[in-house]
Amino acid sequence: MIRNKSGKIINVSSIWGVSGASCEVHYSAAKAAVIGLTKALAKEVGPSGIQVNCVAPGVIRTPMNAQFDEQTLKQLADETSLGRLGTPSDVAELILFLASEKANYITGQVIGSDGGFC
């Protein structure tokens, strides 16, 4: 990428990396580290024409959340402004946008795909 003077790096963190989560300290800390990496790397490689951004998903219906019962999932959906949990496609569409030419002036950003999770 440096040799080509262009490229896009898209990291995936979590809403918990932004706000922290009770009883999820280790996970929150690791995801916050991804955010710090994104911001620092964007500054480092920006002069070489490389963009670095981060997506921070909220609660997404994935196997990671499959251990929750339906009542807990409903409660999480109720805590989301849009009233539903996200889908992998919701996150993938944001990543696709960041990888596209439409996002050529975006770097060093953390963008939530969280449905307004409170």
N, C-alpha and C positions, 0 to 999 in steps of 0.2 A: 504494500500500500504506500509506503513512504517513497519507494522508487517511482511509483506511478503517480504520485502526488494526488491521490484520491482514494476514497474508501469510506465505508460506513461500518461502524461497530455498534451493535445494539445489544445491550446487556438487559437481563431480566432480574429485577429485584422483587419487592413486594410492598404492599401498603404498610406492612409491619416494619419495614426498613425506614419508612418515612416517619411513622407515628409511634412505633413500639407497640408491644402487646404484652399484657400481663400473662405470666406463666409461659411465655414464649421468648425469654430473654436471649437464649442462644441463637434462635432463628432470627429474631429482630436484629441482633448485632451482626450476624453474617450478612443479612440483606442490606443493612446500613453500610457495611463495608463495600458492597457492590456499588452503591450510590457514590461513595467517596472515590472509588476507583474510576467511575464514569466521569466525574467532574474533573479530577486531576488529569486523567488521560486525555480528555477533550482539550485541555489547555496545552498539554505536551505535544500532541500530534496535530492540533489545529493548523499550525503554520505549514504543515506538510499536506494540507488539503483533506485531512481525514476527520470525519465527524464521528463523535461518540455520544450516544444517548442511552437512556435507560427507561424501561417500561416497568411500572410498579402496579401489578394487578391487585385487585381486591379479592374478594371471595369468589372463586371460579369453580364451577362444577367439574372437578377432575377427580381421579382416583385418590389424590392426596386428601380430599375432603370426604371420601366415601365412608369413613368410619363414623361420621356424624349421622344421627338419626334424622328423620324427616322433620321433626319438631325443631331441632336445633338449626337445620338448614332454613326452615321457614323463619325462625327468629333472626337469622343472619340476613335473609332477604328483606325482612321488615326494617332492619337497621340500614338498609341501602336506599338512597333517595329514589332510585328507579324501581324499587320494589321487587327486584329479582336478583338472582345470582348471575354472575357473568358466565360466559361460555368461552371455551378455548378459541372459538372464531372471533369473539370480541377482541381478545388480546392479539391474535394473529393479524387482524386487520390493521391494528395500530402499528405493529411491527412492519407490516408491508408498506404502510404509509411512510414510516421513518426510513425505510430502505429505498424509497422512490425519489425521483427527482423533485417531487413536490415539497420535499423536506430539505432541500439543499442549503438552507440558511439556518438550520436548527442544529445546535451542538451543545453538549454539556447539560442537557436537560433531563429531568426526571418527570415522566408523564404518567399520570395515573390512568389505569383502565379499571375503575373501581365502582362505577355506577353511583358515585356520590356516597360511598360508605362512610358512616359517621363514626 
